[in-house]
Amino acid sequence: MVAADDLAGLLRGRVEQPLSTVARWIVAREVVSVAWRARTLLPLFQFDLASARVRAPVATVVSELVDVFDDGELARWFAEPNVLLGNISPVQRISADPGAVLAAARADRFIARG
């Protein structure tokens, strides 16, 4: 986890306006973020810091779930074991098998919508 302002610092020199970039990602709910102790925290797994971008598989999964989960639920979805992924958390599986994580997200979106 990294604070939003610290993430902006990590992106400095890679994007023109790092704080604005991070703020835009958060406001548009393009990334997983949680409020904690008056700070916004973001899990680092979702970023490719070398390219200063959100990792494409993560962005795709977030877009599947953002309409049915609030920020805390979305963060928990990535962190908790998922039965559809063999009781492995999405964050542990997304690099090795992004398609399976996307399928799990689609199933869980369907379930959440009822």
N, C-alpha and C positions, 0 to 999 in steps of 0.2 A: 504494500500500500504506500502511496505517496500523496502528499498534500498537493492540491491544485497549483499553488504558487511554486512549489518545488518542482513539479512536472514542467511548468513553464520554464523554470531555470534549466532543466535538462534539455529542453528544446531550443534554448537560446543559441543562435548561430546556425540553426537548421531551418528555422522558419522566420519570416519577417516580423511577425508580431506574436510571440509565443503565448503571452497571457490571453490575448484575444482568441487565439486558436483553441486553447484549452477551455476558455469560457464558452465558446461557440459549441464545442463538442458536448459540454455539460448541459447547456440550455436546450440544445436540440435533442438531448437524450440519445446521442450517438455512441455514448460510452457508459460503462458501469461506473457509478459514483455514489457515495454515501456521505451523508452529513454526520459528523461526529465531533463533539466538543467545539462547536462553532467553526469547524473546518470542513472542507470538502475533500474527501479522500478518494483516490482512484487506484484500483489494482493495476500493478504494472504489467501483468501478463498480456493485457490487451493492446499494448503499444509496441511498435517497432521503432525504437528510439533512433536507430541509424537513419531511417528514412523520415522520421518525424511524422509518422502516420499511425492511425489505428489499424491493427492487423485485420485484413479483409475477412477472414473467417469469423472473427469476433464481431465485427460490424454487422455481418449478415445475421448472426444469431441474435444480437441485441435488437436488430430491427424486427425480428420475428416476435420478440417477447415484450418489447417496450409498451405496447398498447394494453397488455393484460397484467403486467407486474409493476408495482411501484419500485423505487430505487433500491430499497432494502430487500425486497423480494427478488429482484433481478440479481443482486449481489449474492444472495443466498443460493439462488438457482445455480449459479456458476460454481459455488464453493461446496455444496453438499453432494454426497453420492446420489447418483441418479440410476434408478432401476433399469431404465432403458439403455444405459451405458454399462451394464454389468456391475452396478453399484460403485462405479468410479465417477468422480466429480467431472463435470464438463471442463473445468479449467485444466485438469490433468489429462484429458482426452483430446482437447481441441487441436493440439499440434499434430498428433499422430493420426487422428481420424476426424477431420472437420465435418465430413458428410454425416457421420453418425451423430455428432453433437447437434448439427442442424436438424436432423430428423427427430431427435429427442425434443428439441425446442419447438418444432412444429406440433408434435404430439402434445406437449405440455400446454402450448397455446390453445389448442383445440379443447383440451380438458378444462383449462381455466375459463374459457368462454362459455362452457356448458353446452 
